[in-house]
Amino acid sequence: MDIITIVLVIFVAFLAGMEGILDQFQFHQPIVACTLIGLAAGNPMQGLLLGGTLQLIALGWMNIGAAVAPDAALASIASAILVVYYGAGISEGIALAIPLAIAGQVLTIFVRTITVGIAHAADKKATEGSFKAVEFYHIGALMLQGLRIAIPAAIILSVPPEFVTDALNAIPAWLTGGLAVAGGMIVAVGYAMVINMMATPKLWLFFALGFALSAIGELNLIAMGIIGVVLALLYLQFAPEFNQGGGGGGGSSSNGDPLDDILNDY
């Protein structure tokens, strides 16, 4: 791996670490991070395959309040490097992603503990009216989260390929197989968590319809996605809660201004 590729991989890892906190551009999501690592290393297909599978596992991972979820960023970056650069199999990358996510969870808790002191320092500068210093502390704390992923990525890249290959070959088949099975179970848990947040009586019909359509062998994932988007758009067009005040004898009509619609009701 040449120096440019190494720099690109570490840069992607740095972005993924920051995005694990920002949640804005989604660089930490497995399907994005693994694909970018694949592009940087010249093997985007392997990165995309790994990222798509890990995305199903990480579907229900999210930070809610003070609860810190398993770290998708470290799991994605480290697994992608092992698969794309060191030639590990997709199944091996998936099996290693779970313990890597737990390790990343410990790292992010450690970094967040450090940033408590940085936040107090920023508060002190805010009372002094030094807004530049406050910005500096905030950016510094965010960069620590980026280094949380970039440093392990650099360490993995510095290890000789022969050592990593021997270590992967030394992992017994029963362990990798067990972790792969556990990863498959976590996929179901991730879906269940998402469905639990979205579940309403009006949406269960679409859930049942999806099961029925999945039995049609000729429909691939792209076709299923298109059908889902079409059904969602039709629902938005015809559902009464999204079309209040349209026509009828009520004497009120929607003109695109929610405040005006409320005032018209009175």
TIKOLVEX-169322 format. One record per residue (C-alpha): residue in one letter; chain; y, x, z. Coordinates in Angstrom, 2 decimals. Example, Ala and Ser with C-alpha at 12.3 -4.5 7.8 and 13.67 -1.06 7.14 Angstrom:
pt type = a, mol = A, north = -4.50, east = 12.30, up = 7.80
pt type = s, mol = A, north = -1.06, east = 13.67, up = 7.14
This chain:
pt type = m, mol = A, north = 0.00, east = 0.00, up = 0.00
pt type = d, mol = A, north = 3.32, east = 1.53, up = -1.09
pt type = i, mol = A, north = 6.42, east = 1.69, up = 1.08
pt type = i, mol = A, north = 8.15, east = -1.22, up = -0.72
pt type = t, mol = A, north = 5.20, east = -3.52, up = -0.04
pt type = i, mol = A, north = 5.10, east = -2.47, up = 3.61
pt type = v, mol = A, north = 8.83, east = -3.17, up = 4.00
pt type = l, mol = A, north = 8.45, east = -6.60, up = 2.35
pt type = v, mol = A, north = 5.49, east = -7.52, up = 4.58
pt type = i, mol = A, north = 7.36, east = -6.48, up = 7.75
pt type = f, mol = A, north = 10.44, east = -8.38, up = 6.56
pt type = v, mol = A, north = 8.39, east = -11.54, up = 6.04
pt type = a, mol = A, north = 6.88, east = -11.04, up = 9.49
pt type = f, mol = A, north = 10.38, east = -10.68, up = 10.96
pt type = l, mol = A, north = 11.51, east = -13.93, up = 9.32
pt type = a, mol = A, north = 8.38, east = -15.72, up = 10.51
pt type = g, mol = A, north = 9.04, east = -14.58, up = 14.08
pt type = m, mol = A, north = 12.58, east = -15.93, up = 14.05
pt type = e, mol = A, north = 11.53, east = -19.16, up = 12.36
pt type = g, mol = A, north = 8.98, east = -19.76, up = 15.10
pt type = i, mol = A, north = 12.04, east = -20.55, up = 17.22
pt type = l, mol = A, north = 14.51, east = -21.93, up = 14.66
pt type = d, mol = A, north = 12.13, east = -24.33, up = 12.85
pt type = q, mol = A, north = 14.65, east = -24.60, up = 10.01
pt type = f, mol = A, north = 13.30, east = -22.84, up = 6.91
pt type = q, mol = A, north = 9.63, east = -22.98, up = 7.99
pt type = f, mol = A, north = 8.80, east = -19.33, up = 7.25
pt type = h, mol = A, north = 6.46, east = -19.40, up = 10.23
pt type = q, mol = A, north = 4.28, east = -22.15, up = 8.79
pt type = p, mol = A, north = 0.92, east = -20.72, up = 7.65
pt type = i, mol = A, north = 1.10, east = -22.02, up = 4.08
pt type = v, mol = A, north = 4.51, east = -20.34, up = 3.64
pt type = a, mol = A, north = 3.96, east = -17.14, up = 5.63
pt type = c, mol = A, north = 0.51, east = -16.36, up = 4.20
pt type = t, mol = A, north = 1.67, east = -17.05, up = 0.64
pt type = l, mol = A, north = 4.68, east = -14.76, up = 1.07
pt type = i, mol = A, north = 2.45, east = -12.01, up = 2.45
pt type = g, mol = A, north = 0.15, east = -12.50, up = -0.55
pt type = l, mol = A, north = 3.09, east = -12.25, up = -2.93
pt type = a, mol = A, north = 4.35, east = -9.09, up = -1.23
pt type = a, mol = A, north = 0.89, east = -7.49, up = -1.40
pt type = g, mol = A, north = 0.24, east = -8.63, up = -4.98
pt type = n, mol = A, north = -2.48, east = -11.15, up = -4.14
pt type = p, mol = A, north = -0.77, east = -14.57, up = -3.82
pt type = m, mol = A, north = -3.95, east = -16.60, up = -4.47
pt type = q, mol = A, north = -5.75, east = -15.26, up = -1.41
pt type = g, mol = A, north = -2.64, east = -15.79, up = 0.68
pt type = l, mol = A, north = -2.26, east = -19.36, up = -0.50
pt type = l, mol = A, north = -5.91, east = -20.19, up = 0.14
pt type = l, mol = A, north = -5.74, east = -18.77, up = 3.66
pt type = g, mol = A, north = -2.39, east = -20.41, up = 4.39
pt type = g, mol = A, north = -3.51, east = -23.81, up = 3.17
pt type = t, mol = A, north = -6.54, east = -23.74, up = 5.44
pt type = l, mol = A, north = -4.61, east = -22.45, up = 8.46
pt type = q, mol = A, north = -1.94, east = -25.10, up = 7.87
pt type = l, mol = A, north = -4.49, east = -27.80, up = 8.59
pt type = i, mol = A, north = -5.33, east = -26.09, up = 11.87
pt type = a, mol = A, north = -1.67, east = -25.66, up = 12.86
pt type = l, mol = A, north = -0.68, east = -29.17, up = 11.83
pt type = g, mol = A, north = -0.40, east = -30.40, up = 15.39
pt type = w, mol = A, north = 1.06, east = -27.22, up = 16.88
pt type = m, mol = A, north = 4.66, east = -27.71, up = 17.92
pt type = n, mol = A, north = 6.92, east = -26.68, up = 20.77
pt type = i, mol = A, north = 7.96, east = -29.73, up = 22.79
pt type = g, mol = A, north = 10.43, east = -29.06, up = 25.58
pt type = a, mol = A, north = 9.17, east = -26.24, up = 27.77
pt type = a, mol = A, north = 5.63, east = -26.52, up = 26.40
pt type = v, mol = A, north = 4.87, east = -23.56, up = 24.11
pt type = a, mol = A, north = 2.30, east = -24.20, up = 21.39
pt type = p, mol = A, north = -0.10, east = -21.55, up = 20.02
pt type = d, mol = A, north = 1.88, east = -19.21, up = 17.82
pt type = a, mol = A, north = 1.35, east = -20.01, up = 14.14
pt type = a, mol = A, north = 3.59, east = -17.11, up = 13.08
pt type = l, mol = A, north = 1.48, east = -14.27, up = 14.47
pt type = a, mol = A, north = -1.75, east = -15.99, up = 13.46
pt type = s, mol = A, north = -0.50, east = -16.42, up = 9.89
pt type = i, mol = A, north = 0.97, east = -12.94, up = 9.42
pt type = a, mol = A, north = -1.85, east = -10.96, up = 11.04
pt type = s, mol = A, north = -4.60, east = -12.98, up = 9.34
pt type = a, mol = A, north = -2.88, east = -12.70, up = 5.96
pt type = i, mol = A, north = -2.57, east = -8.92, up = 6.29
pt type = l, mol = A, north = -6.26, east = -8.62, up = 7.19
pt type = v, mol = A, north = -7.32, east = -10.82, up = 4.27
pt type = v, mol = A, north = -4.88, east = -9.65, up = 1.57
pt type = y, mol = A, north = -4.60, east = -5.96, up = 2.44
pt type = y, mol = A, north = -7.84, east = -5.07, up = 4.22
pt type = g, mol = A, north = -10.13, east = -7.34, up = 2.19
pt type = a, mol = A, north = -11.40, east = -9.57, up = 4.98
pt type = g, mol = A, north = -12.88, east = -12.88, up = 3.92
pt type = i, mol = A, north = -11.05, east = -16.18, up = 4.23
pt type = s, mol = A, north = -13.54, east = -17.34, up = 6.85
pt type = e, mol = A, north = -12.96, east = -14.15, up = 8.86
pt type = g, mol = A, north = -9.20, east = -14.65, up = 8.66
pt type = i, mol = A, north = -9.56, east = -18.23, up = 9.89
pt type = a, mol = A, north = -11.87, east = -17.16, up = 12.71
pt type = l, mol = A, north = -9.42, east = -14.48, up = 13.88
pt type = a, mol = A, north = -6.40, east = -16.81, up = 13.62
pt type = i, mol = A, north = -7.23, east = -18.74, up = 16.79
pt type = p, mol = A, north = -7.26, east = -15.76, up = 19.23
pt type = l, mol = A, north = -4.24, east = -14.33, up = 17.40
pt type = a, mol = A, north = -2.36, east = -17.61, up = 17.96
pt type = i, mol = A, north = -3.11, east = -17.42, up = 21.68
pt type = a, mol = A, north = -1.93, east = -13.79, up = 21.78
pt type = g, mol = A, north = 1.26, east = -14.82, up = 19.98
pt type = q, mol = A, north = 1.75, east = -17.59, up = 22.52
pt type = v, mol = A, north = 1.67, east = -15.02, up = 25.33
pt type = l, mol = A, north = 4.12, east = -12.80, up = 23.43
pt type = t, mol = A, north = 6.63, east = -15.57, up = 22.82
pt type = i, mol = A, north = 6.54, east = -16.58, up = 26.51
pt type = f, mol = A, north = 7.21, east = -12.93, up = 27.40
pt type = v, mol = A, north = 10.16, east = -12.74, up = 24.97
pt type = r, mol = A, north = 11.55, east = -16.05, up = 26.19
pt type = t, mol = A, north = 11.45, east = -14.72, up = 29.73
pt type = i, mol = A, north = 13.53, east = -11.74, up = 28.62
pt type = t, mol = A, north = 16.03, east = -13.99, up = 26.86
pt type = v, mol = A, north = 16.74, east = -15.81, up = 30.13
pt type = g, mol = A, north = 18.69, east = -12.71, up = 31.20
pt type = i, mol = A, north = 20.38, east = -12.58, up = 27.79
pt type = a, mol = A, north = 21.43, east = -16.23, up = 28.16
pt type = h, mol = A, north = 23.03, east = -15.50, up = 31.55
pt type = a, mol = A, north = 24.88, east = -12.55, up = 30.02
pt type = a, mol = A, north = 26.09, east = -14.83, up = 27.21
pt type = d, mol = A, north = 27.28, east = -17.38, up = 29.79
pt type = k, mol = A, north = 29.28, east = -14.69, up = 31.55
pt type = k, mol = A, north = 30.93, east = -13.65, up = 28.28
pt type = a, mol = A, north = 31.67, east = -17.30, up = 27.51
pt type = t, mol = A, north = 33.60, east = -17.66, up = 30.78
pt type = e, mol = A, north = 35.60, east = -14.58, up = 29.75
pt type = g, mol = A, north = 36.38, east = -16.19, up = 26.38
pt type = s, mol = A, north = 34.58, east = -13.51, up = 24.34
pt type = f, mol = A, north = 32.99, east = -15.60, up = 21.60
pt type = k, mol = A, north = 31.99, east = -12.56, up = 19.55
pt type = a, mol = A, north = 29.94, east = -11.29, up = 22.48
pt type = v, mol = A, north = 28.28, east = -14.70, up = 22.85
pt type = e, mol = A, north = 27.30, east = -14.63, up = 19.17
pt type = f, mol = A, north = 25.99, east = -11.08, up = 19.59
pt type = y, mol = A, north = 23.76, east = -12.10, up = 22.50
pt type = h, mol = A, north = 22.44, east = -15.12, up = 20.66
pt type = i, mol = A, north = 21.63, east = -13.14, up = 17.52
pt type = g, mol = A, north = 20.06, east = -10.39, up = 19.63
pt type = a, mol = A, north = 17.78, east = -12.87, up = 21.38
pt type = l, mol = A, north = 16.75, east = -14.30, up = 18.02
pt type = m, mol = A, north = 16.02, east = -10.83, up = 16.65
pt type = l, mol = A, north = 13.72, east = -10.18, up = 19.61
pt type = q, mol = A, north = 11.61, east = -13.12, up = 18.45
pt type = g, mol = A, north = 11.52, east = -11.58, up = 14.97
pt type = l, mol = A, north = 10.41, east = -8.23, up = 16.36
pt type = r, mol = A, north = 7.70, east = -10.06, up = 18.31
pt type = i, mol = A, north = 5.89, east = -10.56, up = 14.97
pt type = a, mol = A, north = 7.25, east = -7.61, up = 12.98
pt type = i, mol = A, north = 6.02, east = -4.96, up = 15.44
pt type = p, mol = A, north = 2.39, east = -6.21, up = 15.55
pt type = a, mol = A, north = 2.47, east = -6.47, up = 11.74
pt type = a, mol = A, north = 3.63, east = -2.84, up = 11.48
pt type = i, mol = A, north = 0.89, east = -1.76, up = 13.91
pt type = i, mol = A, north = -1.79, east = -3.53, up = 11.86
pt type = l, mol = A, north = -0.47, east = -1.93, up = 8.65
pt type = s, mol = A, north = -0.56, east = 1.53, up = 10.25
pt type = v, mol = A, north = -4.25, east = 1.30, up = 11.11
pt type = p, mol = A, north = -6.52, east = 3.06, up = 8.58
pt type = p, mol = A, north = -8.36, east = 0.55, up = 6.33
pt type = e, mol = A, north = -11.73, east = 2.12, up = 7.19
pt type = f, mol = A, north = -11.21, east = 1.43, up = 10.89
pt type = v, mol = A, north = -10.32, east = -2.23, up = 10.27
pt type = t, mol = A, north = -13.25, east = -2.68, up = 7.88
pt type = d, mol = A, north = -15.68, east = -1.22, up = 10.40
pt type = a, mol = A, north = -14.24, east = -3.42, up = 13.16
pt type = l, mol = A, north = -14.60, east = -6.54, up = 11.02
pt type = n, mol = A, north = -18.16, east = -5.63, up = 10.10
pt type = a, mol = A, north = -18.97, east = -5.07, up = 13.77
pt type = i, mol = A, north = -18.11, east = -8.67, up = 14.64
pt type = p, mol = A, north = -21.43, east = -10.54, up = 14.98
pt type = a, mol = A, north = -22.07, east = -13.43, up = 12.62
pt type = w, mol = A, north = -22.60, east = -15.86, up = 15.49
pt type = l, mol = A, north = -19.10, east = -15.15, up = 16.79
pt type = t, mol = A, north = -17.31, east = -15.58, up = 13.47
pt type = g, mol = A, north = -19.40, east = -18.66, up = 12.74
pt type = g, mol = A, north = -18.58, east = -20.16, up = 16.12
pt type = l, mol = A, north = -14.88, east = -19.49, up = 15.69
pt type = a, mol = A, north = -15.00, east = -21.03, up = 12.21
pt type = v, mol = A, north = -16.59, east = -24.17, up = 13.65
pt type = a, mol = A, north = -13.97, east = -24.26, up = 16.40
pt type = g, mol = A, north = -11.25, east = -23.93, up = 13.77
pt type = g, mol = A, north = -12.69, east = -26.92, up = 11.93
pt type = m, mol = A, north = -12.60, east = -28.94, up = 15.13
pt type = i, mol = A, north = -8.99, east = -27.95, up = 15.72
pt type = v, mol = A, north = -8.14, east = -29.33, up = 12.26
pt type = a, mol = A, north = -9.33, east = -32.74, up = 13.44
pt type = v, mol = A, north = -7.35, east = -32.36, up = 16.67
pt type = g, mol = A, north = -4.22, east = -31.46, up = 14.69
pt type = y, mol = A, north = -4.56, east = -34.55, up = 12.51
pt type = a, mol = A, north = -5.18, east = -36.69, up = 15.60
pt type = m, mol = A, north = -2.01, east = -35.40, up = 17.28
pt type = v, mol = A, north = 0.10, east = -36.17, up = 14.20
pt type = i, mol = A, north = -1.45, east = -39.61, up = 13.75
pt type = n, mol = A, north = -0.92, east = -40.36, up = 17.44
pt type = m, mol = A, north = 2.81, east = -39.73, up = 17.05
pt type = m, mol = A, north = 3.09, east = -41.78, up = 13.84
pt type = a, mol = A, north = 0.69, east = -44.59, up = 14.73
pt type = t, mol = A, north = 2.15, east = -48.09, up = 14.51
pt type = p, mol = A, north = 0.35, east = -51.35, up = 13.65
pt type = k, mol = A, north = 2.17, east = -51.47, up = 10.31
pt type = l, mol = A, north = 0.92, east = -48.02, up = 9.25
pt type = w, mol = A, north = -2.76, east = -48.40, up = 10.15
pt type = l, mol = A, north = -3.32, east = -50.22, up = 6.83
pt type = f, mol = A, north = -2.29, east = -47.10, up = 4.93
pt type = f, mol = A, north = -4.57, east = -45.00, up = 7.13
pt type = a, mol = A, north = -7.54, east = -47.24, up = 6.28
pt type = l, mol = A, north = -6.57, east = -47.23, up = 2.60
pt type = g, mol = A, north = -6.56, east = -43.43, up = 2.61
pt type = f, mol = A, north = -10.13, east = -43.38, up = 3.90
pt type = a, mol = A, north = -11.18, east = -45.76, up = 1.13
pt type = l, mol = A, north = -9.46, east = -43.74, up = -1.60
pt type = s, mol = A, north = -10.98, east = -40.48, up = -0.32
pt type = a, mol = A, north = -14.41, east = -41.84, up = -1.20
pt type = i, mol = A, north = -13.47, east = -41.79, up = -4.89
pt type = g, mol = A, north = -14.76, east = -38.46, up = -6.11
pt type = e, mol = A, north = -12.50, east = -38.29, up = -9.18
pt type = l, mol = A, north = -9.34, east = -38.21, up = -7.06
pt type = n, mol = A, north = -8.28, east = -34.69, up = -6.07
pt type = l, mol = A, north = -5.69, east = -33.81, up = -3.44
pt type = i, mol = A, north = -2.82, east = -33.91, up = -5.95
pt type = a, mol = A, north = -3.73, east = -37.44, up = -7.00
pt type = m, mol = A, north = -4.06, east = -38.51, up = -3.38
pt type = g, mol = A, north = -0.64, east = -37.03, up = -2.63
pt type = i, mol = A, north = 0.96, east = -38.87, up = -5.56
pt type = i, mol = A, north = -0.63, east = -42.15, up = -4.45
pt type = g, mol = A, north = 0.68, east = -41.56, up = -0.91
pt type = v, mol = A, north = 4.23, east = -40.93, up = -2.11
pt type = v, mol = A, north = 4.18, east = -44.02, up = -4.34
pt type = l, mol = A, north = 2.90, east = -46.19, up = -1.50
pt type = a, mol = A, north = 5.57, east = -44.83, up = 0.83
pt type = l, mol = A, north = 8.33, east = -45.58, up = -1.69
pt type = l, mol = A, north = 6.99, east = -49.08, up = -2.29
pt type = y, mol = A, north = 6.89, east = -49.66, up = 1.46
pt type = l, mol = A, north = 10.53, east = -48.62, up = 1.79
pt type = q, mol = A, north = 11.49, east = -50.98, up = -1.04
pt type = f, mol = A, north = 9.65, east = -54.06, up = 0.19
pt type = a, mol = A, north = 9.48, east = -53.75, up = 3.99
pt type = p, mol = A, north = 11.85, east = -56.30, up = 5.59
pt type = e, mol = A, north = 13.24, east = -53.85, up = 8.18
pt type = f, mol = A, north = 14.57, east = -51.67, up = 5.34
pt type = n, mol = A, north = 16.03, east = -54.57, up = 3.36
pt type = q, mol = A, north = 17.93, east = -56.62, up = 5.91
pt type = g, mol = A, north = 20.84, east = -58.66, up = 4.64
pt type = g, mol = A, north = 19.70, east = -58.54, up = 1.02
pt type = g, mol = A, north = 20.32, east = -61.94, up = -0.63
pt type = g, mol = A, north = 19.26, east = -65.19, up = 1.03
pt type = g, mol = A, north = 21.52, east = -67.79, up = 2.54
pt type = g, mol = A, north = 22.62, east = -65.84, up = 5.57
pt type = g, mol = A, north = 26.00, east = -65.08, up = 4.08
pt type = s, mol = A, north = 25.72, east = -61.33, up = 4.70
pt type = s, mol = A, north = 24.85, east = -58.66, up = 2.21
pt type = s, mol = A, north = 24.37, east = -54.94, up = 2.57
pt type = n, mol = A, north = 26.96, east = -52.77, up = 0.84
pt type = g, mol = A, north = 25.59, east = -49.40, up = 1.94
pt type = d, mol = A, north = 27.81, east = -49.10, up = 5.03
pt type = p, mol = A, north = 25.75, east = -49.69, up = 8.23
pt type = l, mol = A, north = 28.86, east = -50.20, up = 10.39
pt type = d, mol = A, north = 30.26, east = -52.76, up = 7.96
pt type = d, mol = A, north = 26.91, east = -54.57, up = 7.91
pt type = i, mol = A, north = 26.95, east = -54.83, up = 11.72
pt type = l, mol = A, north = 30.50, east = -56.16, up = 11.74
pt type = n, mol = A, north = 29.62, east = -58.72, up = 9.05
pt type = d, mol = A, north = 26.93, east = -60.15, up = 11.34
pt type = y, mol = A, north = 29.67, east = -61.23, up = 13.71
